[in-house]
C-alpha cells in the first residue's frame, strides 16, 4: 500500500530587511506526515524539519510576503530541503509500526 504525504507549515522566519527587500523568508519550519492504510490498520509517522532559504541573488524572482502561498512555500521546501530523507524516515517508521520490535507485555506470573 502506498504512503500518502501531507505538509504542514509550522512557521515562517524572516529577515525584516535584507537584499534591499522587506520580510525576506530565511527559514521555514515544517512537518511532513505520512500515512498508510485506513481505519484500525492505519499507520502514521511524521518528520519535523527546518529549511534554510538560500540568499537572494541578482535576477532571482522575489515574491512579496503578502503574495506567498502555502503551495509556493511547500515547493521551496521540496527544492531546497529535498524530500528523499524525510520520506525515507517516515517509511522506515511506518514499517517499524507494522512489525514492532518492542511491545510491552505482562509477565506470565503477573
VEXKOL-107253 format. One record per atom (N, C-alpha, C): y, x, z; atom name. Coordinates in nm, 2 decimals. Atoms other than C-alpha are relative to their C-alpha. Example, Ala and Ser with C-alpha at 12.3 -4.5 7.8 and 13.67 -1.06 7.14 Angstrom:
2
+--------+--------+--------+------+
:      v :      u :      w : atom :
+--------+--------+--------+------+
:  -0.12 :   0.09 :   0.00 :    N :
:  -0.45 :   1.23 :   0.78 :   CA :
:   0.12 :   0.09 :   0.00 :    C :
:  -0.11 :  -0.09 :   0.00 :    N :
:  -0.11 :   1.37 :   0.71 :   CA :
:   0.11 :  -0.08 :   0.08 :    C :
+--------+--------+--------+------+
This chain:
110
+--------+--------+--------+------+
:      v :      u :      w : atom :
+--------+--------+--------+------+
:  -0.12 :   0.09 :   0.00 :    N :
:   0.00 :   0.00 :   0.00 :   CA :
:   0.12 :   0.09 :   0.00 :    C :
:  -0.13 :  -0.08 :   0.01 :    N :
:   0.35 :   0.13 :  -0.08 :   CA :
:   0.09 :  -0.02 :   0.12 :    C :
:  -0.10 :   0.01 :  -0.10 :    N :
:   0.61 :   0.21 :   0.17 :   CA :
:   0.13 :  -0.04 :  -0.06 :    C :
:  -0.13 :   0.04 :   0.05 :    N :
:   0.94 :   0.04 :   0.13 :   CA :
:   0.10 :   0.06 :   0.10 :    C :
:  -0.10 :  -0.07 :  -0.08 :    N :
:   1.25 :   0.22 :   0.25 :   CA :
:   0.14 :  -0.08 :   0.00 :    C :
:  -0.13 :   0.06 :  -0.01 :    N :
:   1.59 :   0.10 :   0.37 :   CA :
:   0.09 :   0.09 :   0.08 :    C :
:  -0.10 :  -0.08 :  -0.06 :    N :
:   1.90 :   0.30 :   0.45 :   CA :
:   0.09 :  -0.09 :   0.09 :    C :
:  -0.11 :   0.06 :  -0.09 :    N :
:   2.15 :   0.21 :   0.73 :   CA :
:   0.10 :   0.11 :   0.03 :    C :
:  -0.11 :  -0.10 :  -0.03 :    N :
:   2.48 :   0.40 :   0.76 :   CA :
:   0.04 :  -0.02 :   0.14 :    C :
:  -0.04 :   0.01 :  -0.15 :    N :
:   2.54 :   0.47 :   1.13 :   CA :
:   0.14 :   0.03 :   0.02 :    C :
:  -0.15 :  -0.03 :  -0.02 :    N :
:   2.88 :   0.64 :   1.10 :   CA :
:   0.04 :   0.09 :  -0.12 :    C :
:  -0.07 :  -0.08 :   0.10 :    N :
:   3.12 :   0.80 :   0.86 :   CA :
:   0.10 :   0.09 :   0.08 :    C :
:  -0.09 :  -0.09 :  -0.07 :    N :
:   3.31 :   1.11 :   0.98 :   CA :
:   0.09 :   0.05 :  -0.11 :    C :
:  -0.10 :  -0.03 :   0.10 :    N :
:   3.63 :   1.20 :   0.81 :   CA :
:   0.09 :   0.12 :   0.05 :    C :
:  -0.11 :  -0.09 :  -0.03 :    N :
:   3.89 :   1.47 :   0.79 :   CA :
:   0.13 :  -0.08 :  -0.03 :    C :
:  -0.12 :   0.08 :   0.02 :    N :
:   4.22 :   1.28 :   0.84 :   CA :
:   0.08 :   0.05 :  -0.12 :    C :
:  -0.08 :  -0.05 :   0.12 :    N :
:   4.38 :   1.51 :   0.58 :   CA :
:  -0.07 :   0.13 :  -0.04 :    C :
:   0.06 :  -0.11 :   0.05 :    N :
:   4.20 :   1.76 :   0.36 :   CA :
:   0.01 :   0.00 :  -0.16 :    C :
:   0.00 :  -0.01 :   0.14 :    N :
:   4.22 :   1.89 :   0.00 :   CA :
:   0.11 :  -0.09 :  -0.07 :    C :
:  -0.11 :   0.08 :   0.04 :    N :
:   4.56 :   1.70 :  -0.04 :   CA :
:  -0.04 :  -0.15 :  -0.01 :    C :
:   0.04 :   0.14 :   0.00 :    N :
:   4.38 :   1.37 :   0.03 :   CA :
:   0.00 :  -0.04 :   0.15 :    C :
:   0.01 :   0.05 :  -0.13 :    N :
:   4.35 :   1.15 :   0.33 :   CA :
:  -0.13 :  -0.07 :   0.02 :    C :
:   0.13 :   0.06 :  -0.03 :    N :
:   4.04 :   1.02 :   0.51 :   CA :
:  -0.11 :   0.04 :  -0.09 :    C :
:   0.10 :  -0.06 :   0.09 :    N :
:   3.81 :   1.25 :   0.33 :   CA :
:  -0.14 :   0.00 :   0.08 :    C :
:   0.13 :   0.00 :  -0.07 :    N :
:   3.44 :   1.19 :   0.42 :   CA :
:  -0.05 :   0.14 :   0.01 :    C :
:   0.05 :  -0.14 :  -0.02 :    N :
:   3.30 :   1.51 :   0.57 :   CA :
:  -0.15 :  -0.01 :   0.04 :    C :
:   0.14 :   0.02 :  -0.04 :    N :
:   2.97 :   1.38 :   0.72 :   CA :
:  -0.03 :  -0.15 :   0.01 :    C :
:   0.05 :   0.14 :  -0.01 :    N :
:   2.76 :   1.07 :   0.71 :   CA :
:  -0.13 :   0.01 :   0.09 :    C :
:   0.12 :   0.02 :  -0.09 :    N :
:   2.51 :   0.98 :   0.99 :   CA :
:  -0.07 :  -0.12 :  -0.05 :    C :
:   0.08 :   0.11 :   0.06 :    N :
:   2.23 :   0.76 :   0.86 :   CA :
:  -0.14 :  -0.01 :   0.06 :    C :
:   0.13 :   0.03 :  -0.04 :    N :
:   1.90 :   0.61 :   0.94 :   CA :
:  -0.08 :  -0.05 :  -0.12 :    C :
:   0.08 :   0.04 :   0.11 :    N :
:   1.62 :   0.57 :   0.68 :   CA :
:  -0.13 :  -0.06 :   0.07 :    C :
:   0.12 :   0.07 :  -0.05 :    N :
:   1.34 :   0.32 :   0.78 :   CA :
:  -0.09 :  -0.03 :  -0.11 :    C :
:   0.11 :   0.03 :   0.10 :    N :
:   1.01 :   0.29 :   0.60 :   CA :
:  -0.09 :  -0.09 :   0.07 :    C :
:   0.10 :   0.09 :  -0.06 :    N :
:   0.77 :   0.01 :   0.65 :   CA :
:  -0.11 :  -0.03 :  -0.11 :    C :
:   0.11 :   0.03 :   0.08 :    N :
:   0.43 :  -0.07 :   0.51 :   CA :
:  -0.08 :  -0.11 :   0.06 :    C :
:   0.07 :   0.12 :  -0.05 :    N :
:   0.23 :  -0.39 :   0.54 :   CA :
:   0.09 :  -0.11 :   0.04 :    C :
:  -0.08 :   0.11 :  -0.05 :    N :
:   0.33 :  -0.71 :   0.70 :   CA :
:  -0.07 :  -0.06 :   0.12 :    C :
:   0.06 :   0.07 :  -0.12 :    N :
:   0.27 :  -0.93 :   1.00 :   CA :
:  -0.05 :   0.10 :   0.11 :    C :
:   0.05 :  -0.08 :  -0.11 :    N :
:   0.05 :  -0.78 :   1.27 :   CA :
:  -0.04 :   0.14 :  -0.05 :    C :
:   0.04 :  -0.13 :   0.05 :    N :
:  -0.06 :  -0.49 :   1.04 :   CA :
:   0.12 :   0.08 :  -0.05 :    C :
:  -0.12 :  -0.08 :   0.05 :    N :
:   0.30 :  -0.38 :   0.96 :   CA :
:   0.02 :   0.13 :   0.09 :    C :
:  -0.02 :  -0.13 :  -0.07 :    N :
:   0.36 :  -0.01 :   1.04 :   CA :
:   0.14 :   0.04 :  -0.05 :    C :
:  -0.14 :  -0.03 :   0.03 :    N :
:   0.72 :   0.12 :   1.05 :   CA :
:   0.04 :   0.13 :   0.08 :    C :
:  -0.05 :  -0.12 :  -0.06 :    N :
:   0.89 :   0.45 :   1.12 :   CA :
:   0.14 :   0.03 :  -0.06 :    C :
:  -0.14 :  -0.02 :   0.04 :    N :
:   1.25 :   0.58 :   1.10 :   CA :
:   0.03 :   0.15 :   0.00 :    C :
:  -0.05 :  -0.14 :   0.00 :    N :
:   1.43 :   0.91 :   1.02 :   CA :
:   0.15 :  -0.01 :   0.02 :    C :
:  -0.15 :   0.00 :  -0.01 :    N :
:   1.78 :   0.97 :   1.15 :   CA :
:   0.05 :   0.14 :  -0.05 :    C :
:  -0.05 :  -0.12 :   0.06 :    N :
:   1.98 :   1.22 :   0.96 :   CA :
:   0.16 :   0.01 :   0.00 :    C :
:  -0.15 :  -0.02 :   0.01 :    N :
:   2.33 :   1.37 :   0.92 :   CA :
:   0.01 :   0.08 :  -0.13 :    C :
:  -0.02 :  -0.06 :   0.14 :    N :
:   2.45 :   1.46 :   0.57 :   CA :
:   0.14 :   0.05 :   0.00 :    C :
:  -0.13 :  -0.06 :   0.02 :    N :
:   2.74 :   1.70 :   0.53 :   CA :
:   0.04 :  -0.01 :  -0.14 :    C :
:  -0.05 :   0.01 :   0.14 :    N :
:   2.95 :   1.63 :   0.23 :   CA :
:   0.06 :   0.13 :  -0.04 :    C :
:  -0.06 :  -0.13 :   0.05 :    N :
:   3.05 :   1.92 :   0.01 :   CA :
:   0.15 :  -0.01 :  -0.01 :    C :
:  -0.15 :   0.00 :   0.01 :    N :
:   3.41 :   2.03 :  -0.01 :   CA :
:   0.04 :  -0.05 :  -0.14 :    C :
:  -0.05 :   0.05 :   0.13 :    N :
:   3.61 :   1.87 :  -0.28 :   CA :
:   0.05 :   0.12 :  -0.08 :    C :
:  -0.05 :  -0.11 :   0.10 :    N :
:   3.68 :   2.09 :  -0.59 :   CA :
:   0.09 :  -0.07 :  -0.10 :    C :
:  -0.08 :   0.05 :   0.11 :    N :
:   3.93 :   2.05 :  -0.86 :   CA :
:  -0.08 :  -0.07 :  -0.10 :    C :
:   0.08 :   0.08 :   0.10 :    N :
:   3.81 :   1.79 :  -1.11 :   CA :
:  -0.10 :  -0.10 :   0.06 :    C :
:   0.09 :   0.10 :  -0.07 :    N :
:   3.59 :   1.61 :  -0.85 :   CA :
:   0.07 :  -0.14 :   0.00 :    C :
:  -0.05 :   0.14 :  -0.01 :    N :
:   3.63 :   1.23 :  -0.87 :   CA :
:   0.01 :  -0.04 :   0.15 :    C :
:  -0.02 :   0.03 :  -0.14 :    N :
:   3.78 :   1.13 :  -0.54 :   CA :
:   0.00 :  -0.16 :   0.01 :    C :
:   0.00 :   0.14 :  -0.03 :    N :
:   3.70 :   0.78 :  -0.40 :   CA :
:   0.08 :  -0.03 :   0.12 :    C :
:  -0.08 :   0.03 :  -0.12 :    N :
:   3.96 :   0.64 :  -0.17 :   CA :
:  -0.08 :  -0.07 :   0.11 :    C :
:   0.08 :   0.05 :  -0.11 :    N :
:   3.82 :   0.55 :   0.17 :   CA :
:  -0.01 :  -0.15 :  -0.01 :    C :
:   0.00 :   0.15 :   0.00 :    N :
:   3.92 :   0.18 :   0.13 :   CA :
:  -0.09 :  -0.05 :  -0.12 :    C :
:   0.08 :   0.05 :   0.12 :    N :
:   3.72 :   0.17 :  -0.20 :   CA :
:  -0.15 :   0.04 :   0.01 :    C :
:   0.14 :  -0.04 :  -0.02 :    N :
:   3.39 :   0.31 :  -0.06 :   CA :
:  -0.08 :  -0.12 :   0.02 :    C :
:   0.10 :   0.10 :  -0.02 :    N :
:   3.08 :   0.10 :  -0.07 :   CA :
:  -0.12 :   0.06 :   0.06 :    C :
:   0.12 :  -0.05 :  -0.06 :    N :
:   2.76 :   0.13 :   0.11 :   CA :
:  -0.09 :   0.06 :  -0.11 :    C :
:   0.08 :  -0.06 :   0.11 :    N :
:   2.58 :   0.19 :  -0.22 :   CA :
:   0.05 :   0.14 :  -0.04 :    C :
:  -0.05 :  -0.13 :   0.03 :    N :
:   2.81 :   0.48 :  -0.30 :   CA :
:  -0.03 :   0.10 :   0.10 :    C :
:   0.04 :  -0.09 :  -0.11 :    N :
:   2.75 :   0.64 :   0.04 :   CA :
:  -0.15 :   0.03 :  -0.01 :    C :
:   0.14 :  -0.03 :   0.01 :    N :
:   2.38 :   0.60 :   0.00 :   CA :
:  -0.04 :   0.09 :  -0.12 :    C :
:   0.02 :  -0.09 :   0.11 :    N :
:   2.39 :   0.76 :  -0.34 :   CA :
:   0.04 :   0.14 :   0.03 :    C :
:  -0.04 :  -0.13 :  -0.04 :    N :
:   2.58 :   1.05 :  -0.19 :   CA :
:  -0.10 :   0.07 :   0.09 :    C :
:   0.11 :  -0.05 :  -0.09 :    N :
:   2.31 :   1.09 :   0.08 :   CA :
:  -0.11 :   0.05 :  -0.08 :    C :
:   0.11 :  -0.03 :   0.08 :    N :
:   2.04 :   1.09 :  -0.18 :   CA :
:   0.03 :   0.13 :  -0.08 :    C :
:  -0.04 :  -0.12 :   0.08 :    N :
:   2.23 :   1.35 :  -0.39 :   CA :
:   0.01 :   0.13 :   0.09 :    C :
:  -0.03 :  -0.11 :  -0.08 :    N :
:   2.34 :   1.58 :  -0.11 :   CA :
:  -0.10 :   0.04 :   0.12 :    C :
:   0.10 :  -0.02 :  -0.11 :    N :
:   2.07 :   1.54 :   0.16 :   CA :
:  -0.14 :   0.01 :  -0.06 :    C :
:   0.13 :   0.01 :   0.06 :    N :
:   1.78 :   1.45 :  -0.06 :   CA :
:  -0.09 :  -0.10 :   0.08 :    C :
:   0.09 :   0.11 :  -0.06 :    N :
:   1.50 :   1.20 :   0.01 :   CA :
:  -0.14 :   0.05 :   0.03 :    C :
:   0.13 :  -0.05 :  -0.02 :    N :
:   1.19 :   1.42 :   0.00 :   CA :
:  -0.04 :   0.01 :   0.15 :    C :
:   0.03 :  -0.03 :  -0.14 :    N :
:   1.19 :   1.54 :   0.36 :   CA :
:  -0.01 :  -0.13 :   0.08 :    C :
:   0.00 :   0.12 :  -0.08 :    N :
:   1.29 :   1.21 :   0.52 :   CA :
:  -0.12 :  -0.09 :  -0.03 :    C :
:   0.11 :   0.09 :   0.04 :    N :
:   1.03 :   1.01 :   0.32 :   CA :
:  -0.13 :   0.06 :   0.04 :    C :
:   0.12 :  -0.07 :  -0.04 :    N :
:   0.76 :   1.27 :   0.39 :   CA :
:  -0.03 :  -0.02 :   0.15 :    C :
:   0.01 :   0.01 :  -0.14 :    N :
:   0.83 :   1.25 :   0.76 :   CA :
:  -0.04 :  -0.15 :   0.04 :    C :
:   0.03 :   0.14 :  -0.03 :    N :
:   0.82 :   0.87 :   0.76 :   CA :
:  -0.14 :  -0.03 :  -0.04 :    C :
:   0.13 :   0.02 :   0.05 :    N :
:   0.50 :   0.86 :   0.55 :   CA :
:  -0.10 :   0.06 :   0.10 :    C :
:   0.09 :  -0.06 :  -0.10 :    N :
:   0.33 :   1.10 :   0.80 :   CA :
:  -0.01 :  -0.08 :   0.13 :    C :
:   0.00 :   0.07 :  -0.13 :    N :
:   0.44 :   0.90 :   1.10 :   CA :
:  -0.07 :  -0.14 :  -0.02 :    C :
:   0.07 :   0.12 :   0.02 :    N :
:   0.31 :   0.58 :   0.94 :   CA :
:  -0.15 :   0.02 :   0.00 :    C :
:   0.15 :  -0.04 :   0.00 :    N :
:  -0.03 :   0.75 :   0.87 :   CA :
:  -0.05 :   0.02 :   0.15 :    C :
:   0.03 :  -0.02 :  -0.14 :    N :
:  -0.03 :   0.85 :   1.24 :   CA :
:  -0.02 :  -0.13 :   0.07 :    C :
:   0.01 :   0.13 :  -0.06 :    N :
:   0.02 :   0.49 :   1.34 :   CA :
:  -0.12 :  -0.07 :  -0.04 :    C :
:   0.12 :   0.06 :   0.05 :    N :
:  -0.27 :   0.38 :   1.12 :   CA :
:  -0.13 :   0.05 :   0.07 :    C :
:   0.12 :  -0.07 :  -0.07 :    N :
:  -0.51 :   0.63 :   1.28 :   CA :
:   0.05 :   0.08 :   0.11 :    C :
:  -0.05 :  -0.07 :  -0.12 :    N :
:  -0.37 :   0.72 :   1.62 :   CA :
:  -0.10 :   0.10 :   0.06 :    C :
:   0.08 :  -0.10 :  -0.07 :    N :
:  -0.49 :   1.03 :   1.80 :   CA :
:   0.00 :  -0.01 :   0.15 :    C :
:  -0.02 :   0.01 :  -0.14 :    N :
:  -0.37 :   0.94 :   2.14 :   CA :
:   0.03 :  -0.15 :   0.04 :    C :
:  -0.02 :   0.14 :  -0.04 :    N :
:  -0.43 :   0.59 :   2.27 :   CA :
:  -0.05 :  -0.01 :   0.15 :    C :
:   0.03 :   0.01 :  -0.14 :    N :
:  -0.42 :   0.53 :   2.65 :   CA :
:  -0.11 :  -0.10 :   0.02 :    C :
:   0.11 :   0.09 :  -0.03 :    N :
:  -0.74 :   0.37 :   2.78 :   CA :
:  -0.04 :   0.01 :   0.14 :    C :
:   0.04 :  -0.01 :  -0.14 :    N :
:  -0.85 :   0.28 :   3.13 :   CA :
:  -0.14 :   0.07 :   0.01 :    C :
:   0.13 :  -0.07 :  -0.03 :    N :
:  -1.14 :   0.49 :   3.27 :   CA :
:  -0.11 :  -0.10 :   0.02 :    C :
:   0.11 :   0.10 :  -0.02 :    N :
:  -1.48 :   0.31 :   3.27 :   CA :
:  -0.02 :  -0.03 :   0.15 :    C :
:   0.02 :   0.03 :  -0.14 :    N :
:  -1.49 :   0.33 :   3.65 :   CA :
:   0.12 :  -0.07 :   0.07 :    C :
:  -0.12 :   0.07 :  -0.06 :    N :
:  -1.15 :   0.17 :   3.70 :   CA :
:  -0.02 :  -0.15 :   0.02 :    C :
+--------+--------+--------+------+
